[in-house]
Amino acid sequence: MATVQKKQLSDAALENLESQIPEMAAAATRLAYYRAVAAGHTVVTVEQDRIVATHADGQVEVLVESRPRRKVQKGQVLTVRKIDGRA
């Protein structure tokens, strides 16, 4: 039976590959958005401080004004309250 040698990546090669992850993730997200709209689906996104639905025909509908994000300091403890039995 033949043995397969595993090639070890150098630290530089590994860092190079890891640095590409954010760009690849952004491209995949954009592609998923365009595919969903092209397939005739409504896509819900956040734009500035609004949650909007983009329909396949190009119509943009504001669903709700969202609240500003909560600024959290490093080490700050947050408590999550349950609503209707869900966390």
C-alpha positions as CSV (number, residue, x, y, z in Angstrom):
1,M,0.0,0.0,0.0
2,A,1.4,3.4,-1.0
3,T,2.0,6.0,1.7
4,V,1.0,9.6,1.2
5,Q,3.3,12.3,2.5
6,K,1.6,15.3,4.0
7,K,3.1,18.6,3.0
8,Q,3.5,21.1,5.8
9,L,2.7,24.8,5.0
10,S,5.2,27.4,6.2
11,D,3.9,30.1,8.6
12,A,4.2,32.7,5.8
13,A,2.1,30.5,3.4
14,L,-0.5,29.9,6.1
15,E,-0.7,33.6,7.0
16,N,-1.0,34.4,3.2
17,L,-4.0,32.0,2.9
18,E,-5.6,33.3,6.1
19,S,-5.3,36.9,4.9
20,Q,-7.5,36.0,1.9
21,I,-10.4,34.8,4.0
22,P,-12.1,38.2,4.6
23,E,-12.0,39.0,0.8
24,M,-13.3,35.6,-0.1
25,A,-16.1,35.8,2.4
26,A,-17.2,39.2,1.2
27,A,-17.2,38.0,-2.4
28,A,-19.2,34.9,-1.5
29,T,-21.8,37.1,0.4
30,R,-22.1,39.4,-2.6
31,L,-22.6,36.5,-4.9
32,A,-25.2,34.9,-2.7
33,Y,-27.1,38.2,-2.6
34,Y,-27.1,38.6,-6.4
35,R,-28.1,34.9,-6.9
36,A,-31.0,35.3,-4.5
37,V,-32.3,38.4,-6.3
38,A,-31.8,36.8,-9.7
39,A,-33.8,33.8,-8.6
40,G,-36.7,36.1,-7.7
41,H,-36.3,36.1,-4.0
42,T,-36.6,39.0,-1.6
43,V,-33.4,39.8,0.2
44,V,-33.4,41.5,3.6
45,T,-30.4,43.6,4.5
46,V,-29.3,46.3,6.9
47,E,-28.5,49.7,5.3
48,Q,-27.3,52.4,7.6
49,D,-29.8,52.3,10.4
50,R,-32.7,50.6,8.5
51,I,-33.7,47.1,7.8
52,V,-34.7,46.9,4.1
53,A,-36.1,44.3,1.8
54,T,-34.9,44.3,-1.8
55,H,-37.3,42.7,-4.1
56,A,-36.4,40.9,-7.4
57,D,-38.0,43.7,-9.4
58,G,-35.6,46.3,-7.8
59,Q,-38.1,47.7,-5.4
60,V,-36.6,48.6,-2.0
61,E,-38.9,48.5,1.0
62,V,-37.9,49.9,4.4
63,L,-39.2,47.3,6.9
64,V,-38.1,49.0,10.1
65,E,-35.8,51.6,11.5
66,S,-33.2,49.7,13.6
67,R,-31.8,50.8,16.9
68,P,-28.2,51.8,17.0
69,R,-25.7,49.2,17.9
70,R,-24.7,48.8,21.5
71,K,-21.1,49.9,22.2
72,V,-19.4,47.4,24.5
73,Q,-16.2,48.0,26.4
74,K,-13.6,45.2,26.7
75,G,-14.4,43.2,29.8
76,Q,-18.0,44.5,30.1
77,V,-20.4,41.9,31.3
78,L,-23.8,41.7,29.5
79,T,-26.8,39.9,30.7
80,V,-29.2,38.4,28.3
81,R,-32.9,38.4,29.3
82,K,-35.2,35.7,28.0
83,I,-38.3,36.7,26.1
84,D,-41.1,34.1,25.7
85,G,-38.8,31.3,26.8
86,R,-36.2,32.0,24.1
87,A,-32.7,33.4,24.8
